[in-house]
Amino acid sequence: MSSSQLINEYRQWLSFQRQEQLSREHQGIVQRLEDARASSKQVIQAYRSMAEKAANEGACYRTLFLRERDDNVALPCEGWLFIRRVLSEDNSTRVRATLIETFTLEDGILAPGDKPAQKVTLEIFDKLDINQGMRTSVRVDSMETPQDYHFITLLDAVRGDLRPYLK
């Protein structure tokens, strides 16, 4: 086996390993949110706080989300989210943000700027789960790209150096 083949296989192995790590992390956070019975009001308040820090300090927050593939398999992706605005009207709350993707299985690990940042609109809502005894859980899904859903944005993973990549 040539050294370039070996390096390519190693990079592919690293991508699969990272994918598995993100899958476990996303599932664990979802479970902790459900166990804590986090409400949409709490999540909306967290996004408002993120929007304020983004405006004042240029803060971007690490986010994990699921992306459904053509074969109906959903795998976690990773990125940084710059929250521009939180809009609440009637019974709907939307978040306008910019997403910088940093990992997908297809692309592997991406550095900021490798892929253009994309503007996203997220909707925050309570999802009723009849399989869990009519229990509700909070969800954050993309409105423009329905294959991207179940966003989890982490308050404790913040960067302030990504503003040049937001355009």
C-alpha positions in Angstrom: 0.0 0.0 0.0 1.4 3.4 -1.0 1.9 6.1 1.7 -0.7 8.4 0.1 -3.3 5.5 0.3 -2.4 4.9 3.8 -2.7 8.6 4.7 -6.1 8.8 3.0 -7.4 5.7 4.8 -6.1 7.2 8.1 -8.0 10.5 7.4 -11.2 8.5 6.6 -10.8 6.5 9.8 -10.4 9.8 11.8 -13.6 11.1 10.2 -15.5 7.9 11.2 -14.1 8.2 14.7 -15.2 11.8 15.0 -18.6 10.9 13.6 -19.1 8.3 16.3 -17.9 10.8 19.0 -20.4 13.4 17.8 -23.2 10.8 17.7 -22.6 9.8 21.3 -22.3 13.5 22.4 -25.6 14.5 20.6 -27.5 11.6 22.1 -26.1 12.3 25.6 -27.1 16.0 25.5 -30.6 15.1 24.2 -31.0 12.7 27.0 -29.8 15.2 29.6 -32.2 17.9 28.2 -35.1 15.4 28.4 -34.2 14.3 31.9 -34.1 18.0 33.0 -37.4 18.6 31.2 -36.0 21.7 29.6 -38.8 23.9 28.2 -38.9 26.0 25.1 -39.1 29.1 27.3 -35.7 28.2 28.9 -34.2 27.5 25.5 -35.5 30.8 24.1 -34.0 32.7 27.0 -30.7 31.0 26.4 -30.8 32.0 22.7 -31.6 35.6 23.6 -28.6 35.6 25.9 -26.4 34.2 23.0 -27.8 36.9 20.7 -26.8 39.6 23.1 -23.3 38.3 23.5 -23.0 37.8 19.7 -24.0 41.5 19.2 -21.7 42.8 21.9 -18.7 40.5 21.7 -19.0 38.6 18.4 -19.6 35.4 20.2 -20.2 32.2 18.2 -21.4 29.0 19.9 -20.6 25.4 19.2 -23.7 23.6 17.8 -24.5 20.0 17.0 -27.3 19.1 14.7 -28.6 16.2 12.8 -28.5 16.1 9.0 -30.7 13.5 7.2 -29.0 11.9 4.2 -30.5 10.6 1.0 -30.9 7.2 2.5 -32.9 8.6 5.4 -30.0 8.1 7.9 -29.5 11.1 10.2 -26.0 11.8 11.4 -24.7 14.6 13.6 -22.8 17.5 12.2 -20.9 20.2 14.0 -20.5 23.9 13.6 -20.4 27.3 15.1 -23.5 29.4 15.3 -23.6 33.2 15.4 -27.0 34.2 16.7 -28.1 37.5 15.0 -31.6 37.8 16.3 -34.4 36.0 18.2 -37.9 36.8 17.0 -41.1 35.9 18.9 -44.5 36.5 17.5 -47.8 34.7 18.2 -46.8 31.2 19.3 -43.7 31.0 17.2 -40.1 31.7 18.0 -37.5 31.9 15.3 -33.7 32.4 15.6 -31.8 34.1 12.7 -28.2 32.9 12.7 -25.2 32.2 10.6 -23.8 28.7 10.7 -20.1 27.9 10.1 -19.9 24.1 9.6 -16.8 22.4 11.1 -17.6 18.7 10.6 -19.7 16.6 8.3 -19.1 12.9 7.5 -18.7 13.7 3.8 -16.3 16.6 4.2 -14.5 15.5 7.4 -13.1 18.2 9.7 -13.4 21.7 8.2 -11.5 24.8 9.2 -13.5 28.0 9.3 -13.6 29.4 5.8 -13.2 26.0 4.1 -17.0 26.1 3.4 -19.0 29.3 3.1 -21.0 30.3 6.1 -24.7 30.0 5.6 -27.6 32.0 7.0 -30.2 29.8 8.8 -33.5 30.4 10.4 -34.2 28.1 13.3 -37.5 27.4 15.0 -37.8 26.7 18.7 -40.8 24.6 19.7 -42.1 22.0 22.1 -42.5 18.5 20.6 -45.1 16.2 22.0 -44.0 12.6 22.3 -46.9 10.3 22.7 -44.6 7.3 23.1 -43.3 8.8 26.3 -46.6 9.3 28.0 -47.5 12.6 26.3 -44.2 14.1 27.4 -43.0 17.3 25.7 -39.4 18.0 24.8 -37.9 21.1 23.3 -36.7 21.0 19.7 -34.8 23.5 17.5 -35.0 22.8 13.8 -33.9 24.6 10.6 -36.7 26.1 8.6 -34.9 26.5 5.2 -33.3 23.1 5.1 -35.6 20.4 6.6 -32.8 17.8 6.4 -31.0 19.8 9.2 -32.8 19.5 12.5 -32.5 19.0 16.3 -29.9 21.7 16.8 -28.2 21.8 20.2 -26.2 24.9 20.9 -23.8 24.8 23.8 -23.6 27.9 26.0 -20.2 26.8 27.4 -18.4 26.5 24.1 -17.8 30.0 22.8 -15.4 31.6 20.3 -15.0 35.3 19.5 -12.6 35.0 16.6 -14.9 33.8 13.8 -16.4 37.2 12.7 -14.2 37.3 9.5 -15.8 34.0 8.3 -19.4 35.1 8.7 -19.7 36.8 5.4 
